[in-house]
């Protein structure tokens, strides 16, 4: 490139501009359709009254009633619905949703593929949270297409209904740019956590499916797989015994018109190319992406602190429906202590297992849980590793680490002030070797699901919780040598919500020291 090829300077200048967020290019929070039939969901449906800790901690329900339109309405409302609407002086009208979302951007869309249910004909439907209605995209029983896309997965083939989650990537990257790809799977996980818990409360078996031929599922839903892409299947309901369905007929295009974005969308090649690299092309790749990893992290050498037996049974847990409806963002924690029983109940119910095709059963996980304990009764302050096998914590380092917690949590007050901070980590090397790039989606999705359960468990006990971003390598370094080589997936501080639940300014001593050292004249 020569001096007179001035595109280089222009391109560099454009690509390095600093900006916060451009409200004029914010994508719509809801996908809309025109020209397709709609079905209002029933406004009256049961509220799940199972104690939330019980619903969250159940690995998989059995023996539930045949799902109906009312069941579906209950499940959709409590996983992706609008639970309340608020009006604020600066923000204006704000829609609060059933599951937590990074930045309140809600990139996840929800679809249903079902056979005939009581009150609902077989079809492929899109769920509109704002209108609380279903839009019919395709009539008839298309579970065979979904079963074929999932490599003949028996649960997908025989379940009365499957919820398909997709992600509109621009909704997250609009604010969080390339890193927003991670947040999309965290959000998918929190919605799935609500659905798994809601299914448990309704007595409906449910299973997460991560392995499927992406293009076939995208085609069934009528989406492009680029701006909006299928990210997770969740089979719901007891298998009917039928496992063969006709899927020979070709799929035509979905009719009508849909809108998911707004002018000004920015292309982030890292998101587009990374997601494309995770696609599964055929049944062989699908089969190779099933089953567990088979690796367990070794126990540390430090002292062990067992959790009290039956901690969850000794605490009063709000019903799941009430917990979801009343859940809100925790923006500020007090420095109050929580009890060891509360921490044990929250961690135990959240990490009790995810029924998923990339795990080998209850107790299997791609994740390791580390914690910074700031203020928990009968537990010394310090850093810890959670052992699900022994149901307790190994101490890695004892000490006061509030400053470190605030720094690791991207210089935010929340982890500094919280009673405890959970760090979900994964050893990506073996995961990617076992599953290929699809394993990255699995690890991020599981982190979102377990983190979502941690949210619900905390709120069911009257505590607060909030998901955070973080300084990746510094998290690994802090928990090393035990965490050496692992990557941070998701961070969730928990504790007592402050009386004034507003964000407070924060800057750790670590950041101030680093800033000061950056000005020194000596090389370090």
C-alpha positions as CSV (number, residue, x, y, z in Angstrom):
1,X,0.0,0.0,0.0
2,X,1.3,3.4,-1.1
3,X,1.1,6.8,0.6
4,X,-1.5,7.9,-1.9
5,X,-3.8,4.9,-1.1
6,X,-5.6,7.0,1.5
7,X,-8.2,4.4,2.4
8,X,-5.8,3.1,5.0
9,X,-5.9,6.2,7.1
10,X,-9.6,6.6,6.7
11,X,-10.3,3.0,7.7
12,X,-8.0,3.2,10.7
13,X,-9.6,6.4,11.9
14,X,-13.1,4.9,11.5
15,X,-12.3,1.6,13.2
16,X,-10.7,3.3,16.3
17,X,-13.3,5.9,17.0
18,X,-14.6,5.9,20.6
19,X,-18.3,6.0,21.4
20,X,-20.6,4.8,24.1
21,X,-23.8,3.7,22.5
22,X,-25.9,5.2,19.6
23,X,-29.5,5.2,20.7
24,X,-30.6,5.8,17.1
25,X,-29.4,2.4,16.0
26,X,-30.7,0.4,19.0
27,X,-32.5,-2.7,17.7
28,X,-36.1,-3.4,18.7
29,X,-36.5,-5.6,21.8
30,X,-39.1,-7.7,20.1
31,X,-39.4,-9.5,16.8
32,X,-42.6,-8.7,14.9
33,X,-44.4,-10.5,12.2
34,X,-47.1,-9.3,9.7
35,X,-49.3,-11.3,7.4
36,X,-49.4,-14.5,9.6
37,X,-52.1,-15.8,11.9
38,X,-51.8,-15.2,15.6
39,X,-53.2,-16.9,18.7
40,X,-53.5,-15.1,22.0
41,X,-52.2,-17.1,24.9
42,X,-54.6,-17.6,27.8
43,X,-54.2,-14.8,30.4
44,X,-55.2,-17.1,33.2
45,X,-52.8,-19.9,34.0
46,X,-51.5,-21.4,37.3
47,X,-48.5,-19.8,39.0
48,X,-45.9,-22.4,39.9
49,X,-46.2,-22.7,43.7
50,X,-43.4,-25.2,44.1
51,X,-40.7,-23.8,46.4
52,X,-38.1,-22.3,44.1
53,X,-35.2,-24.1,45.6
54,X,-36.9,-27.4,45.0
55,X,-37.8,-26.6,41.4
56,X,-34.3,-25.3,40.7
57,X,-32.6,-28.2,42.3
58,X,-34.7,-31.0,40.7
59,X,-32.6,-32.6,38.0
60,X,-35.5,-33.7,35.8
61,X,-39.2,-34.0,36.7
62,X,-41.2,-37.2,35.8
63,X,-44.8,-38.2,35.6
64,X,-46.4,-34.9,34.9
65,X,-49.7,-34.3,33.2
66,X,-50.1,-34.0,29.4
67,X,-49.1,-30.5,28.5
68,X,-51.8,-28.1,27.2
69,X,-52.0,-24.6,25.9
70,X,-52.4,-23.4,29.5
71,X,-49.2,-25.3,30.4
72,X,-47.4,-23.7,27.5
73,X,-48.6,-20.2,28.5
74,X,-47.3,-20.8,32.0
75,X,-43.9,-22.0,30.8
76,X,-43.4,-19.2,28.3
77,X,-44.5,-16.5,30.6
78,X,-42.1,-17.6,33.4
79,X,-39.1,-18.0,31.1
80,X,-39.4,-15.2,28.6
81,X,-42.5,-13.1,29.4
82,X,-42.9,-9.5,30.4
83,X,-43.6,-9.6,34.1
84,X,-44.2,-5.9,34.7
85,X,-43.8,-2.5,33.1
86,X,-42.3,0.5,34.8
87,X,-42.1,4.2,33.8
88,X,-39.1,6.2,34.8
89,X,-38.2,9.8,34.5
90,X,-35.1,9.3,32.4
91,X,-35.5,5.9,30.9
92,X,-39.2,6.1,30.1
93,X,-41.1,2.9,29.7
94,X,-39.1,-0.2,30.7
95,X,-40.3,-3.8,30.3
96,X,-39.1,-6.2,33.0
97,X,-38.8,-9.8,31.8
98,X,-38.9,-13.1,33.6
99,X,-35.2,-13.9,33.1
100,X,-32.1,-11.8,33.7
101,X,-30.4,-10.2,30.6
102,X,-27.1,-8.5,30.2
103,X,-27.9,-4.8,29.9
104,X,-31.6,-5.5,29.6
105,X,-31.1,-6.1,25.9
106,X,-32.9,-9.5,25.6
107,X,-31.3,-11.0,22.5
108,X,-33.1,-14.3,22.9
109,X,-36.2,-15.2,20.8
110,X,-38.5,-18.1,21.6
111,X,-40.2,-20.6,19.3
112,X,-42.3,-23.7,19.8
113,X,-42.5,-26.8,17.7
114,X,-45.3,-29.1,18.8
115,X,-47.8,-31.8,18.0
116,X,-51.5,-31.3,18.7
117,X,-51.9,-30.1,22.3
118,X,-55.1,-29.5,24.2
119,X,-56.1,-26.0,22.9
120,X,-53.3,-25.7,20.3
121,X,-53.0,-27.3,16.9
122,X,-49.7,-28.8,15.8
123,X,-47.3,-26.3,14.3
124,X,-44.3,-24.1,14.5
125,X,-44.9,-20.9,16.5
126,X,-43.1,-17.8,17.5
127,X,-43.7,-16.4,21.0
128,X,-44.3,-12.7,21.3
129,X,-43.5,-11.6,24.9
130,X,-44.9,-8.1,24.4
131,X,-48.2,-9.3,23.0
132,X,-48.3,-12.6,24.8
133,X,-49.4,-14.4,21.7
134,X,-48.2,-17.1,19.3
135,X,-47.6,-16.4,15.6
136,X,-48.1,-19.5,13.5
137,X,-45.2,-19.9,11.1
138,X,-46.0,-23.4,9.9
139,X,-49.0,-25.6,10.3
140,X,-48.8,-29.3,11.0
141,X,-46.5,-31.6,13.0
142,X,-42.9,-30.7,12.1
143,X,-41.3,-32.5,15.0
144,X,-39.8,-34.9,12.4
145,X,-37.8,-32.1,10.8
146,X,-36.5,-31.1,14.3
147,X,-35.7,-34.8,15.1
148,X,-33.8,-35.2,11.9
149,X,-31.8,-32.0,12.5
150,X,-30.9,-33.3,16.0
151,X,-29.6,-36.5,14.6
152,X,-32.6,-38.6,15.7
153,X,-32.4,-37.4,19.3
154,X,-35.1,-39.6,20.9
155,X,-36.3,-36.9,23.3
156,X,-36.7,-34.4,20.5
157,X,-38.5,-37.0,18.4
158,X,-41.0,-38.1,21.1
159,X,-41.5,-35.0,23.3
160,X,-44.9,-33.3,22.8
161,X,-43.2,-30.0,22.3
162,X,-39.7,-28.5,21.9
163,X,-38.9,-24.9,22.7
164,X,-36.3,-23.5,20.3
165,X,-34.2,-20.5,21.4
166,X,-32.6,-18.2,18.9
167,X,-30.3,-15.2,19.4
168,X,-30.5,-11.9,17.6
169,X,-26.8,-11.0,17.9
170,X,-27.1,-7.3,17.2
171,X,-29.2,-6.7,20.2
172,X,-26.2,-7.5,22.4
173,X,-23.4,-6.3,20.2
174,X,-25.1,-3.0,19.8
175,X,-23.9,-2.2,23.3
176,X,-21.2,-4.8,24.0
177,X,-19.6,-5.1,20.6
178,X,-17.7,-8.3,19.9
179,X,-17.8,-9.5,23.5
180,X,-21.6,-9.5,23.3
181,X,-21.4,-12.9,21.6
182,X,-20.7,-14.4,25.0
183,X,-23.5,-12.5,26.7
184,X,-26.0,-14.0,24.2
185,X,-25.3,-17.4,25.5
186,X,-25.5,-16.2,29.1
187,X,-28.9,-14.8,28.3
188,X,-29.9,-18.0,26.6
189,X,-28.8,-19.8,29.7
190,X,-30.8,-17.7,32.1
191,X,-34.0,-18.1,30.0
192,X,-33.3,-21.9,29.8
193,X,-32.8,-22.0,33.6
194,X,-36.2,-20.5,34.1
195,X,-37.8,-22.9,31.6
196,X,-36.1,-25.9,33.2
197,X,-37.3,-24.8,36.7
198,X,-40.8,-24.0,35.4
199,X,-41.0,-27.4,33.7
200,X,-39.9,-29.1,37.0
201,X,-42.6,-27.2,38.9
202,X,-45.2,-28.3,36.3
203,X,-44.1,-31.9,36.5
204,X,-42.8,-31.8,32.9
205,X,-39.5,-33.6,32.0
206,X,-37.2,-31.3,30.1
207,X,-33.8,-31.8,28.4
208,X,-31.4,-29.3,26.8
209,X,-30.1,-30.2,23.3
210,X,-27.0,-28.4,22.1
211,X,-26.2,-30.7,19.1
212,X,-28.2,-30.2,16.0
213,X,-27.7,-29.3,12.3
214,X,-28.0,-25.5,12.5
215,X,-29.1,-24.8,9.0
216,X,-32.0,-27.3,9.2
217,X,-33.3,-25.8,12.4
218,X,-32.9,-22.3,11.0
219,X,-34.7,-23.3,7.9
220,X,-37.6,-24.7,9.9
221,X,-37.9,-21.4,11.7
222,X,-37.5,-19.3,8.6
223,X,-34.4,-17.4,9.9
224,X,-31.1,-16.7,8.2
225,X,-28.7,-18.2,10.7
226,X,-26.5,-15.0,10.6
227,X,-28.4,-12.0,12.1
228,X,-30.7,-14.4,14.0
229,X,-29.5,-18.0,14.6
230,X,-30.8,-21.0,16.6
231,X,-28.7,-21.6,19.7
232,X,-30.5,-24.2,21.8
233,X,-33.3,-26.8,21.8
234,X,-35.2,-27.8,24.9
235,X,-37.5,-30.8,24.7
236,X,-40.5,-30.5,27.2
237,X,-42.9,-33.2,28.3
238,X,-43.0,-36.9,28.7
239,X,-42.2,-38.9,25.6
240,X,-45.3,-40.2,23.9
241,X,-43.7,-43.4,22.7
242,X,-43.8,-42.3,19.1
243,X,-40.3,-41.9,17.6
244,X,-41.0,-41.8,13.8
245,X,-42.6,-38.9,12.1
246,X,-42.8,-38.1,8.4
247,X,-40.3,-35.4,7.5
248,X,-39.9,-36.1,3.8
249,X,-41.9,-33.1,2.6
250,X,-39.7,-30.2,1.7
251,X,-40.1,-27.0,3.6
252,X,-41.2,-23.9,1.8
253,X,-40.4,-20.4,3.0
254,X,-42.2,-19.0,6.1
255,X,-44.8,-16.5,4.9
256,X,-45.4,-13.0,6.0
257,X,-42.8,-10.4,6.9
258,X,-40.7,-10.2,10.0
259,X,-38.6,-7.4,11.6
260,X,-35.7,-8.1,14.0
261,X,-33.4,-5.1,13.5
262,X,-33.2,-1.4,12.7
263,X,-31.1,0.7,10.3
264,X,-27.5,1.2,11.4
265,X,-26.6,-2.4,12.4
266,X,-22.8,-2.9,12.5
267,X,-21.2,-6.1,11.3
268,X,-18.8,-7.6,13.8
269,X,-16.9,-10.2,11.8
270,X,-15.6,-12.0,14.9
271,X,-19.2,-12.8,15.9
272,X,-20.3,-13.9,12.5
273,X,-17.2,-16.0,11.8
274,X,-17.0,-17.5,15.3
275,X,-20.7,-18.6,15.2
276,X,-20.4,-20.0,11.7
277,X,-17.4,-22.1,12.9
278,X,-19.6,-23.7,15.6
279,X,-22.1,-25.0,13.0
280,X,-22.7,-28.8,12.8
281,X,-23.2,-29.9,9.2
282,X,-24.6,-33.4,9.5
283,X,-25.7,-36.3,11.7
284,X,-22.2,-37.5,12.2
285,X,-21.1,-34.2,13.7
286,X,-24.2,-34.1,15.8
287,X,-23.4,-37.5,17.2
288,X,-19.8,-36.6,17.9
289,X,-21.0,-33.6,19.9
290,X,-23.0,-35.7,22.4
291,X,-21.9,-37.1,25.7
292,X,-19.8,-35.9,28.5
293,X,-16.2,-34.7,28.8
294,X,-15.2,-37.2,31.4
295,X,-12.7,-34.9,33.2
296,X,-12.9,-34.0,36.9
297,X,-10.7,-31.2,38.4
298,X,-8.4,-32.4,41.2
299,X,-9.1,-31.3,44.7
300,X,-6.8,-28.6,46.1
301,X,-4.6,-29.1,49.1
302,X,-6.2,-26.4,51.3
303,X,-8.5,-26.9,54.3
304,X,-12.0,-28.1,53.6
305,X,-15.2,-26.5,54.9
306,X,-18.3,-28.8,54.5
307,X,-21.7,-27.3,53.8
308,X,-24.3,-28.2,56.3
309,X,-26.4,-31.2,55.4
310,X,-30.0,-30.4,54.3
311,X,-29.3,-26.6,54.2
312,X,-32.1,-26.0,51.6
313,X,-34.7,-27.8,53.7
314,X,-34.1,-25.6,56.7
315,X,-34.7,-22.4,54.8
316,X,-38.0,-20.8,53.7
317,X,-37.9,-20.6,49.9
318,X,-40.5,-18.4,48.0
319,X,-42.6,-20.2,45.4
320,X,-41.0,-20.3,42.0
321,X,-43.7,-18.2,40.3
322,X,-43.4,-15.4,43.0
323,X,-39.6,-15.5,42.8
324,X,-39.7,-15.0,39.0
325,X,-42.3,-12.3,39.0
326,X,-40.7,-10.3,41.8
327,X,-37.1,-10.8,40.7
328,X,-35.3,-7.6,39.7
329,X,-31.8,-6.3,39.0
330,X,-29.5,-6.0,42.0
331,X,-27.6,-2.8,41.5
332,X,-26.0,-2.4,44.9
333,X,-25.3,-4.8,47.8
334,X,-24.9,-4.0,51.4
335,X,-22.0,-5.4,53.3
336,X,-24.3,-7.7,55.4
337,X,-23.3,-11.3,56.0
338,X,-25.3,-14.2,54.8
339,X,-25.5,-17.5,56.6
340,X,-23.5,-20.5,55.6
341,X,-26.8,-22.4,55.2
342,X,-28.0,-19.7,52.6
343,X,-24.8,-20.0,50.6
344,X,-25.0,-23.8,50.7
345,X,-28.6,-23.8,49.6
346,X,-28.0,-21.4,46.7
347,X,-24.9,-23.2,45.5
348,X,-26.2,-26.7,46.0
349,X,-29.5,-26.1,44.2
350,X,-27.9,-24.2,41.3
351,X,-25.2,-26.8,40.7
352,X,-27.4,-29.9,41.0
353,X,-27.0,-30.7,37.3
354,X,-28.4,-29.8,33.9
355,X,-30.1,-32.4,31.8
356,X,-28.3,-31.9,28.6
357,X,-27.0,-33.9,25.6
358,X,-23.4,-32.7,26.2
359,X,-23.4,-34.1,29.8
360,X,-23.4,-37.7,30.9
361,X,-26.0,-37.3,33.6
362,X,-26.6,-35.7,37.0
363,X,-23.4,-34.5,38.5
364,X,-21.6,-34.1,35.2
365,X,-20.5,-30.6,34.2
366,X,-18.2,-28.7,31.9
367,X,-17.7,-26.1,34.7
368,X,-15.7,-25.6,37.8
369,X,-17.0,-23.2,40.5
370,X,-14.7,-20.8,42.4
371,X,-15.7,-18.3,45.0
372,X,-14.5,-15.2,46.7
373,X,-16.1,-15.1,50.2
374,X,-16.4,-11.6,51.6
375,X,-19.0,-12.0,54.4
376,X,-20.5,-15.4,55.2
377,X,-21.1,-16.5,58.7
378,X,-18.9,-19.3,60.0
379,X,-16.7,-19.2,56.9
380,X,-13.4,-17.3,56.8
381,X,-12.9,-14.7,54.2
382,X,-10.9,-15.9,51.2
383,X,-10.9,-17.7,47.9
384,X,-12.4,-21.2,47.5
385,X,-13.1,-24.0,45.1
386,X,-16.4,-25.8,45.3
387,X,-16.4,-29.6,45.4
388,X,-19.8,-31.0,44.4
389,X,-18.7,-34.5,45.3
390,X,-18.0,-33.5,48.9
391,X,-20.6,-30.7,49.0
392,X,-18.3,-28.1,50.4
393,X,-15.5,-25.6,49.8
394,X,-11.7,-26.0,49.6
395,X,-10.0,-22.9,50.8
396,X,-7.3,-21.7,48.3
397,X,-6.3,-18.5,50.1
398,X,-7.5,-17.0,53.3
399,X,-7.8,-13.2,53.6
400,X,-9.8,-10.1,52.8
401,X,-10.3,-9.9,49.0
402,X,-13.0,-7.3,48.5
403,X,-10.7,-5.1,46.6
404,X,-9.6,-8.0,44.4
405,X,-13.3,-9.0,43.8
406,X,-14.2,-5.5,42.7
407,X,-11.3,-5.3,40.4
408,X,-11.8,-8.7,38.8
409,X,-15.5,-7.8,38.3
410,X,-14.5,-5.1,35.8
411,X,-14.0,-2.5,38.4
412,X,-17.5,-2.6,39.8
413,X,-18.8,-2.2,43.3
414,X,-21.2,-5.2,43.2
415,X,-18.5,-7.9,43.7
416,X,-16.7,-5.7,46.2
417,X,-19.8,-5.3,48.3
418,X,-21.4,-8.8,47.9
419,X,-21.3,-11.5,50.5
420,X,-19.8,-13.9,48.0
421,X,-18.9,-14.0,44.4
422,X,-19.3,-17.1,42.2
423,X,-16.9,-17.5,39.3
424,X,-17.8,-20.2,36.8
425,X,-14.7,-21.4,34.9
426,X,-14.1,-24.0,32.2
427,X,-11.0,-25.7,30.9
428,X,-11.5,-24.9,27.2
429,X,-8.6,-26.9,25.9
430,X,-10.1,-30.4,26.6
431,X,-13.6,-29.1,25.8
432,X,-12.7,-27.8,22.3
433,X,-10.7,-31.0,21.7
434,X,-13.7,-33.1,22.6
435,X,-16.6,-31.2,21.0
436,X,-14.8,-28.8,18.5
437,X,-16.0,-25.2,18.4
438,X,-19.5,-26.4,19.4
439,X,-18.0,-27.0,22.9
440,X,-17.6,-23.3,23.4
441,X,-21.3,-22.8,23.0
442,X,-22.0,-25.7,25.4
443,X,-19.7,-24.2,28.1
444,X,-21.1,-20.7,27.8
445,X,-24.7,-22.1,27.7
446,X,-24.2,-24.2,30.8
447,X,-22.6,-21.2,32.6
448,X,-25.7,-19.2,31.8
449,X,-28.0,-21.9,33.0
450,X,-26.2,-22.5,36.3
451,X,-25.8,-18.8,36.7
452,X,-29.5,-18.4,36.0
453,X,-30.3,-21.0,38.7
454,X,-28.1,-19.1,41.1
455,X,-30.1,-15.9,40.4
456,X,-33.4,-17.7,41.1
457,X,-32.1,-19.5,44.2
458,X,-30.8,-16.2,45.7
459,X,-34.0,-14.3,45.0
460,X,-36.1,-17.1,46.5
461,X,-34.3,-16.6,49.8
462,X,-34.8,-12.8,49.7
463,X,-31.2,-12.2,48.6
464,X,-29.9,-10.3,45.5
465,X,-27.8,-11.5,42.6
466,X,-26.3,-10.0,39.5
467,X,-24.3,-11.3,36.5
468,X,-21.1,-9.5,35.7
469,X,-18.4,-9.3,33.1
470,X,-14.8,-9.6,34.2
471,X,-11.0,-9.3,33.5
472,X,-10.5,-12.8,32.0
473,X,-6.8,-13.5,32.6
474,X,-6.7,-11.8,36.0
475,X,-9.6,-14.1,37.2
476,X,-7.5,-17.1,36.1
477,X,-4.4,-15.8,37.8
478,X,-6.2,-15.0,41.0
479,X,-7.5,-18.5,41.4
480,X,-4.2,-20.2,40.2
481,X,-2.4,-22.5,40.5
482,X,-5.6,-24.5,40.8
483,X,-7.4,-22.7,38.0
484,X,-4.3,-22.5,35.7
485,X,-5.3,-22.9,32.1
486,X,-9.1,-22.3,32.7
487,X,-11.2,-19.5,31.3
488,X,-13.8,-17.5,33.1
489,X,-17.3,-18.1,31.7
490,X,-19.6,-16.1,34.0
491,X,-19.5,-14.2,37.3
492,X,-22.4,-13.9,39.7
493,X,-22.1,-12.0,43.0
494,X,-24.7,-12.8,45.7
495,X,-25.6,-11.1,48.9
496,X,-28.1,-8.7,50.7
497,X,-29.5,-6.0,48.4
498,X,-28.8,-2.5,49.8
499,X,-31.7,-0.5,51.0
500,X,-30.9,2.1,48.2
501,X,-30.6,-0.2,45.2
502,X,-28.7,2.1,43.0
503,X,-25.3,1.7,41.4
504,X,-22.5,3.4,43.3
505,X,-19.2,4.6,41.9
506,X,-16.3,2.4,42.6
507,X,-12.6,2.2,41.9
508,X,-10.4,-0.5,43.5
509,X,-7.0,0.2,45.0
510,X,-5.6,-2.3,42.5
511,X,-6.8,-0.1,39.5
512,X,-5.4,3.0,41.1
513,X,-2.1,1.3,41.7
514,X,-1.9,0.1,38.1
515,X,-2.7,3.6,36.8
516,X,0.0,5.1,39.0
517,X,2.6,2.5,37.9
518,X,1.8,3.1,34.2
519,X,3.3,6.6,34.7
520,X,6.6,5.4,36.1
521,X,9.8,6.1,34.2
522,X,11.2,2.7,35.0
523,X,10.6,-0.6,33.2
524,X,9.0,-3.4,35.2
